[in-house]
Amino acid sequence: MKDVQNQNDTRNVDIQKVGINHLELPLIIQRKNNSNQIVNAEARVTVSLPRNYKGTHMSRFVEVLNEWQNKDLLGVDIKGCLEEIISRLQAKNGELKFKFKYFIEKSAPVTKLTSQMAYDCSFEGRIEDNEYKFILGVVVPVTTLCPCSKEISDNGAHNQRAYVKVKVSYDEDKHIWIEDLVDLVEKCSSCPVYPLLKREDEKYVTETAWDNPKFVEDVLRDVVIKLREHSVVREFEVECEAHESIHNHSAWAYQKEKC
């Protein structure tokens, strides 16, 4: 049959990224406790396209992803999948990103009752000019209590749900567990967020936040310091957004660095 994609294009435009987005598929993620978790992932995969080709072969992306979805992934392992995609598409550069919900069992601070808490995570691999880069991403919900509100009020202070988005890059012979990255972020907040709280747990959470007031700037700086000191992290990006309870806007802070 006629291959339209391989026909010559005369418009003289190299396309930097072309591929598929929002492809849903199951992935097997290796957990820190040596077990596996099957997640529903959403994939975006792209390659570069030379100016002389009319189009890429979209079906080949899906073929490779279907072959790789049954492998136990540590994140950096997606390099092989991306290399196979680039090879089959005869491309020079490529990117692959999986977004998924990852569940971690958390214990309430006082009663120790356990429940599952979901975190938005991502594995992202990039190959450009034969160099590979892996990026692990997590979004961690936390509690923040406003230092200014506490300082100026005779009693009480407003607090809010904040979201800390962290992306870290490290060498492919190294590894950072999702669980450890989440824990690092939570320790920089006024108090962690829990999926299940009884009254005594709620008392603990409220009082812990009161004793540990933080602006988004405080949370961001504390996360940045921990990532700077991390022995594995080579590059990171941090974003903190607090959904303010007394304002009709969010407080926001951002930092990106190479270690």
ZALODREN-905794 format. One record per residue (C-alpha): residue in three letters; x, y, z. Coordinates in steps of 0.2 Angstrom, whole numbers, padded with zeros to 4 digits, always signed. Layout:
<atoms>
ALAXYZ ...
</atoms>
This chain:
<atoms>
MET+0000+0000+0000 LYS+0005+0018-0003 ASP+0015+0026+0011 VAL+0010+0044+0011 GLN+0020+0048+0027 ASN+0036+0044+0017 GLN+0032+0056+0003 ASN+0043+0071+0000 ASP+0038+0087+0008 THR+0045+0103-0001 ARG+0040+0117+0012 ASN+0058+0116+0020 VAL+0052+0115+0038 ASP+0060+0103+0051 ILE+0047+0099+0064 GLN+0055+0098+0082 LYS+0042+0087+0090 VAL+0028+0077+0082 GLY+0019+0062+0089 ILE+0005+0056+0100 ASN-0003+0063+0116 HIS-0016+0057+0129 LEU-0013+0038+0126 GLU-0019+0029+0141 LEU-0011+0012+0146 PRO-0006+0002+0161 LEU+0011+0003+0168 ILE+0020-0007+0182 ILE+0029+0004+0193 GLN+0042-0003+0206 ARG+0039+0003+0223 LYS+0052+0006+0237 ASN+0046-0009+0247 ASN+0051-0021+0233 SER+0033-0023+0227 ASN+0025-0017+0211 GLN+0010-0005+0208 ILE+0000-0005+0192 VAL-0005+0012+0187 ASN-0016+0020+0174 ALA-0004+0031+0164 GLU-0006+0044+0151 ALA+0008+0045+0138 ARG+0015+0058+0127 VAL+0028+0053+0115 THR+0036+0063+0101 VAL+0051+0063+0089 SER+0059+0075+0078 LEU+0054+0075+0059 PRO+0066+0080+0045 ARG+0059+0093+0033 ASN+0059+0080+0018 TYR+0047+0069+0026 LYS+0028+0073+0025 GLY+0023+0064+0041 THR+0028+0052+0055 HIS+0021+0035+0057 MET+0009+0037+0072 SER+0005+0018+0074 ARG+0024+0014+0078 PHE+0023+0024+0094 VAL+0008+0014+0100 GLU+0017-0003+0095 VAL+0032+0001+0105 LEU+0023+0007+0120 ASN+0012-0008+0120 GLU+0028-0019+0120 TRP+0035-0009+0135 GLN+0020-0008+0146 ASN+0023-0025+0154 LYS+0040-0020+0160 ASP+0044-0016+0178 LEU+0049+0003+0177 LEU+0060+0013+0189 GLY+0058+0028+0178 VAL+0076+0029+0171 ASP+0071+0012+0162 ILE+0061+0022+0149 LYS+0077+0026+0140 GLY+0076+0009+0131 CYS+0058+0012+0126 LEU+0063+0029+0119 GLU+0078+0022+0110 GLU+0067+0009+0102 ILE+0054+0023+0096 ILE+0068+0034+0089 SER+0075+0019+0080 ARG+0059+0013+0072 LEU+0054+0031+0067 GLN+0072+0034+0060 ALA+0072+0051+0071 LYS+0087+0060+0078 ASN+0078+0066+0094 GLY+0063+0060+0105 GLU+0054+0063+0121 LEU+0043+0051+0131 LYS+0032+0056+0146 PHE+0021+0046+0157 LYS+0009+0054+0169 PHE+0000+0044+0182 LYS-0007+0043+0200 TYR+0004+0034+0212 PHE-0003+0028+0229 ILE+0007+0028+0245 GLU+0000+0021+0261 LYS+0000+0034+0275 SER-0002+0032+0294 ALA-0012+0046+0303 PRO+0000+0055+0315 VAL-0008+0049+0332 THR-0020+0035+0329 LYS-0009+0027+0316 LEU-0024+0022+0305 THR-0018+0019+0288 SER-0026+0024+0271 GLN-0020+0026+0253 MET-0015+0043+0247 ALA-0014+0048+0228 TYR+0000+0058+0221 ASP+0002+0065+0203 CYS+0018+0059+0197 SER+0028+0058+0180 PHE+0042+0049+0172 GLU+0050+0059+0157 GLY+0064+0054+0146 ARG+0073+0065+0133 ILE+0086+0060+0120 GLU+0094+0074+0111 ASP+0110+0073+0100 ASN+0112+0056+0108 GLU+0112+0062+0126 TYR+0099+0055+0138 LYS+0090+0065+0152 PHE+0078+0058+0164 ILE+0066+0068+0175 LEU+0055+0062+0189 GLY+0041+0073+0194 VAL+0029+0073+0209 VAL+0015+0085+0215 VAL+0013+0085+0234 PRO-0001+0093+0243 VAL+0003+0100+0260 THR-0004+0112+0273 THR+0003+0130+0276 LEU-0001+0142+0289 CYS+0002+0160+0286 PRO+0015+0168+0298 CYS+0009+0186+0295 SER-0009+0180+0300 LYS-0003+0172+0316 GLU+0008+0187+0320 ILE-0005+0200+0319 SER-0020+0191+0326 ASP-0025+0189+0344 ASN-0031+0172+0341 GLY-0031+0161+0325 ALA-0022+0161+0309 HIS-0028+0157+0291 ASN-0021+0141+0283 GLN-0022+0133+0266 ARG-0019+0119+0255 ALA-0003+0121+0245 TYR+0004+0111+0231 VAL+0022+0108+0229 LYS+0028+0103+0212 VAL+0045+0095+0210 LYS+0055+0089+0195 VAL+0072+0081+0198 SER+0085+0075+0186 TYR+0099+0063+0190 ASP+0111+0051+0181 GLU+0103+0035+0174 ASP+0114+0024+0186 LYS+0106+0032+0201 HIS+0089+0032+0208 ILE+0077+0042+0219 TRP+0061+0033+0225 ILE+0045+0043+0223 GLU+0041+0039+0242 ASP+0057+0048+0247 LEU+0054+0063+0236 VAL+0037+0065+0243 ASP+0043+0064+0261 LEU+0057+0077+0258 VAL+0043+0089+0252 GLU+0031+0086+0266 LYS+0045+0089+0279 CYS+0046+0107+0272 SER+0028+0111+0275 SER+0019+0118+0290 CYS+0011+0100+0291 PRO+0008+0086+0279 VAL-0009+0081+0272 TYR-0017+0065+0277 PRO-0030+0054+0269 LEU-0038+0049+0285 LEU-0039+0058+0302 LYS-0049+0055+0318 ARG-0052+0069+0330 GLU-0035+0067+0340 ASP-0026+0067+0323 GLU-0035+0083+0318 LYS-0029+0091+0334 TYR-0011+0086+0330 VAL-0012+0093+0312 THR-0020+0109+0318 GLU-0007+0112+0332 THR+0008+0106+0321 ALA+0004+0119+0308 TRP+0001+0133+0321 ASP+0018+0129+0328 ASN+0026+0129+0311 PRO+0019+0144+0301 LYS+0026+0146+0283 PHE+0024+0157+0268 VAL+0026+0149+0250 GLU+0043+0157+0250 ASP+0048+0147+0266 VAL+0042+0131+0259 LEU+0051+0134+0242 ARG+0067+0139+0251 ASP+0067+0124+0262 VAL+0064+0112+0247 VAL+0078+0120+0237 ILE+0090+0118+0251 LYS+0086+0099+0253 LEU+0088+0097+0234 ARG+0104+0106+0234 GLU+0111+0095+0247 HIS+0105+0079+0239 SER+0119+0067+0234 VAL+0109+0061+0218 VAL+0100+0076+0211 ARG+0109+0085+0197 GLU+0095+0097+0192 PHE+0079+0102+0199 GLU+0063+0113+0197 VAL+0052+0118+0211 GLU+0035+0127+0211 CYS+0024+0130+0226 GLU+0006+0137+0225 ALA-0005+0140+0240 HIS-0023+0141+0237 GLU-0027+0155+0249 SER-0042+0154+0261 ILE-0044+0172+0263 HIS-0040+0179+0246 ASN-0047+0176+0229 HIS-0030+0172+0222 SER-0015+0160+0225 ALA+0002+0163+0232 TRP+0015+0156+0221 ALA+0034+0154+0221 TYR+0046+0145+0208 GLN+0065+0140+0207 LYS+0075+0130+0195 GLU+0093+0126+0197 LYS+0107+0115+0192 CYS+0118+0107+0206 
</atoms>
